[in-house]
Amino acid sequence: MKASIKMFIAISAVFMVFKSYAVDNTLPELGDFDVEKDLLLVQYDSKTDVDDLHSVAAFATLISNPQFSEVQYHAVAGTYGTQEGLYVPPNDLFRLAFGNNWTDANEDFNKAVEKVKDIAMETLKSKGDIWIAEAGQSNFTAALIKSIQSDYPEINTTKRIHVVQHSDWNEETTSPEDLQFVKSNAQYNKIPDGNEVGNGTPGFRDPSYTHWEDKITNPKLIEIWKLASDLSERYNGKEGRYNNEAISSGGLDFSDLSEVFWIFGLQDLKDVEQFFHTYSI
């Protein structure tokens, strides 16, 4: 009897270890985004609204959460369209948030397109899809798709490249021919505006939310948020740039992150408060 009990305990222990290993090594399900194969491109225009600075910090917060540790992504700065006004220089923030995992389209647009194309093709050749969160206009996306089609005509971009846009203004400040090209040559998704709460996507603009420092404990993320806040204060409304009233009042605006939440199937999250409660580390 004692031998049987010992055998049962031993078998149970082995099963529990195996079960724990299986759970720990199971990739999370994130909407239609295939964590094992797909690539997320987060593209920021940074012209002339400083909200992209907060969006970068919020994305860095999200991607630092263990739930998203296996997500393959690449960030692109300077993906603006036809809008007038001065650029908001984000390079120091991008370096801090993303290391070398980003591309500067403001410095050299054509070189950036070629670099991002090469990164995207690694995923496409491996049977993965490309998901583009457009925190800006579609001009860069159009150039990227054209380059892929030119060099790799066998790639069906309408099925393999998914574009997500949340802003009417971003569409209006994309050159009309580029916007139409993207809509015709990618799987284009226009989602509810991330500036509003309760419309079907998270509302990530809150002029009254001033206490992010009470939520973030990770030293690297604190540094990222402080730099994003400092740069926002330096450039918001300055020299004719857009004055983001939510940010000038001391609040937060990372409304562009709503697109990433839609891609990951997390559109039921409500607002800024819930974001920090759920994902801050």
PyMOL commands that set and color helices and strands:
alter all, ss='L'
color gray80, all
select helices_A, chain A and resi 2-24+51-64+66-68+91-98+109-125+139-151+157-160+168-172+176-185+212-214+219-235+238-240+245-248+255-263+272-279
alter helices_A, ss='H'
color red, helices_A
select strands_A, chain A and resi 39-44+72-77+102-104+130-135+161-165+187-190+205-206+252-253
alter strands_A, ss='S'
color yellow, strands_A
deselect
rebuild
show_as cartoon
